Amino acid sequence: MSEYQIVVVVGSLRKDSINRKLAGALVKLGPPEFSFKQVEIGDLPLYNEDNDANPSAPVRRLKGEITAASGLLFVTPEYNRSIPGVLKNALDNASRPYGQNAWAGKPAGVLGASPGTIGTAMAQQHLRNVLVYLNVPTLCQPEAFIQIRDGFFDEAGNIPNENTRKFLQGWMDRYVAWVKQHAA
Ligand SMILES: Cc1cc2nc3c(=O)[nH]c(=O)nc-3n(C[C@H](O)[C@H](O)[C@H](O)COP(=O)(O)O)c2cc1C
């Protein structure tokens, strides 16, 4: 088992999601002592405080995965200049009941991809706002606002552009240092 296990949360349920592809390409740039697991958020119930005393199996599973992890990696689309509801729902579900916030203290990184020119900048800022409240120390720099154009990914899901790959490698290196710093 790897020394550092990272929970990857993709804010899209879409099969051909560009954010899922970005997450897949990014995690290949991690060092051998890191392993990355994309967690399911599509089967979580809509958050309802009435269920706090008896959370459903998907909620218990997600909270267990987060608790066991050394860090978090969020890769999200922007929906209507904010984060998708499915991502907010996951954040809410794993943050409760009050006093049992599974996210707290886990070092995190945030990225996002869009065909649009601002590359999810507003969604990421909204996500950072929520993460502050959830007590999640989040890597500040480098920011990663990724605009996806034709040819960004090759058929195998890799990123052929060398400059983009270098940028993402630099991002990953900083993220790895961030996680290690918080684990120490
Ligand atoms: C409901 C909805 C709202 C969207 N709003 C934005 C937006 O605010 N900014 C943006 O750059 N793209 C927006 N888009 C376009 C998405 O960036 C695009 O669909 C992207 O592929 C979604 O990410 P995914 O491929 O990972 O699912 C929106 C798409 C949907 C379905």
The ligand as an ORCA input file, in Angstrom:
! r2SCAN-3c Opt
* xyz 0 1
  C     -25.348     23.332    -16.220
  C     -24.076     23.795    -16.892
  C     -23.543     25.017    -16.573
  C     -22.314     25.430    -17.133
  N     -21.758     26.612    -16.754
  C     -20.491     26.908    -17.120
  C     -19.808     28.008    -16.542
  O     -20.313     28.730    -15.702
  N     -18.530     28.240    -16.936
  C     -17.890     27.442    -17.856
  O     -16.728     27.694    -18.169
  N     -18.519     26.391    -18.432
  C     -19.795     26.101    -18.080
  N     -20.434     25.005    -18.604
  C     -19.764     24.212    -19.637
  C     -18.847     23.176    -18.995
  O     -17.589     23.778    -18.733
  C     -18.658     21.984    -19.919
  O     -19.918     21.359    -20.151
  C     -17.685     20.991    -19.358
  O     -17.395     19.999    -20.315
  C     -18.245     20.331    -18.089
  O     -17.253     19.569    -17.462
  P     -17.170     17.975    -17.612
  O     -16.794     17.694    -19.057
  O     -16.069     17.593    -16.687
  O     -18.489     17.387    -17.267
  C     -21.662     24.595    -18.073
  C     -22.231     23.356    -18.397
  C     -23.406     22.956    -17.808
  C     -23.967     21.584    -18.146
*
